[in-house]
Amino acid sequence: MSRKSGIVSHKLYMEPVPVSHFEISHADPHCAARRGVLTTAHGPVQTPAFMPVGTAGAVKGITPDQLKATGAQIVLANTYHLLLRPGVEVVESLGGLHRLMAWDQPILTDSGGYQVFSLSALTRIDEEGVEFASHIDGARVHLNAEIATNLQVRLGADIIMCFDECTPYPVEKARLEKAVARTIEWAKRCKTAYQRSFKFEVSGVEQGETGAFEAGGGSLRTAGASGPQPPACFPLLFGIIQGGVDPKLRRWCAEQIVALGFDGYALGGLSVGEGHDEMIRTVRHTAPLLPADRPRYLMGVGTPADILAAVRAGIDMFDCVLPTRNGRNAFAFTENGPLRLRNNAHVDSTEPVEAGCECYGCRHFTRGAIRHFFNCGEMLGPILLSIHNLTFYQRLMSNIRTHLERGDFAAWAAREFEKHARNDKQQ
């Protein structure tokens, strides 16, 4: 196996047979919300689900045990950043991404496509791929569909994303159209690279024989094979729908990406400045264009109100830096609205950040103590509020799942949305 490409090249190949990996247990009769379970090589993910962001292989300041205690089931890591530091070869030598992170549950990796947008000043884009100037040392870094796919396979992620081009908002129509066309072509190349990565030589099977495959737990076995066997699991490959807030481009992109066939589908290019109303209008338009039997992932979103509205529109998965980034800046999410813990109002407060919250910080520390930690530069402050905010988000997702199971989600979500929309205006 080539260490650089991650592609196996042999004479006789056999491919894994697709298995059902996403099951919907409850569908709300009054909106498009669904309750389901997504099966991955490292276990199930109950949906709708929120993924904390561990860009460089860690959720900032949070240990894996602390992360699990918040209710997190799956985390996100970024291929581009891991490519730069410590390097994919180092991750492999350390036993893969799960071992590096000491995380034994599912991991989703972003392909690096978002960096096309976020690092646009350092980027050159053409039909073949993207060239970055590293934000660390200025070294030139080349990514394309094949490289991004093979890097994610080598990292050992459970869910890997197609390489795509995300555009800013607002954006010229011609540039948006070109980005959508590239996203579609790159998705084709990603799928081809993925298929090549998981073709294996089968010893003891003659040309023309049929391989018998077992899919239990995502494993693959070949009947009659006496030589080296394929790895025990295969990542799920998600396609990404781009198109800004243009309904026609979103439809075109969705039709083309769905025709290629992926394990799940993501809506990219949102939460980049278009605002809540435009974002949700786009989600409501696009989600019904995607297969009902595949998970739908809204990338980079969002606030509690964003999540509630997107779940009502049929979205199953989310990720966002808000809980941890805001936590590191003394901002706490609560059911009664945000708290800014640096404010003098909390200087001698003996209250927890949020009464009834089961996170470690709310069980052991007062608002006054946490304010002190922030004001004196003690790292415990950002850690405690990050844990609290992650717990808040996971509690929101748990409540969403519970109300979908009870059958009263639509009415409950309408009330919760209004409350959180008011709270979001205070941010």
Secondary structure, 3 states (H helix, E strand, C coil): CCCCCCCCCCCCCECCCCCCCEEEEEECCCCCCEEEEEEECCEEEEECEEECECCCCCCCCCCHHHHHHCCCCCEEEEHHHHHHCCCHHHHHHCCCHHHHHCCCCCEEEECCHHHHHHCHHHEEECCCCEEEECCCCCCEEEECHHHHHHHHHHHCCCEEECCCCCCCCCCCHHHHHHHHHHHHHHHHHHHHHHHHHCCECCCCCCCCCCCCCCCHHHCCCCCCCCCCCCCCCCCEEEEEECCCCCHHHHHHHHHHHHHHCCCEEEECCCCCCCCHHHHHHHHHHHHHHCCCCCCEEECCCCCHHHHHHHHHCCCCEEECCHHHHHHHCCEECCCCCCEECCCHHHCCCCCCCCCCCCCHHHHHCCHHHHHHHHHCCCCHHHHHHHHHHHHHHHHHHHHHHHHHHHCCHHHHHHHHHHHHHHHHCCC
